[in-house]
């Protein structure tokens, strides 16, 4: 199992706008290719201008296959263009992680 842990940082005052843009134009197409996320979280403390989502793949090959299909989807490309035009996003960080053997994540 491979977890893709993604943290996004947005400009101050734009988090709600970013989430609305993603929910309306990005979420459905992303779920169509990547499946349901393990988690989709918004910061309550610390850096409150961030959100995290975690996607699950069988392994690196499965992740690459799914992400390739996502990036070839015209609906996703349209969302990427809208996202860039909006200019809310400052930074993205992605970590590929595997759960510890004792982690309570169903494999």
Secondary structure, DSSP 8 states (H G I E B T S, - for coil): -EEEEEEEEE-TT-HHHHHHHHHHHTHHHHHHHH-S-SEEEE-SSSSTTEEEEEEEESSHHHHHHHHHHHHH-HHHHHHHHHHHHHT-EEEEEEEEE---TT-S---
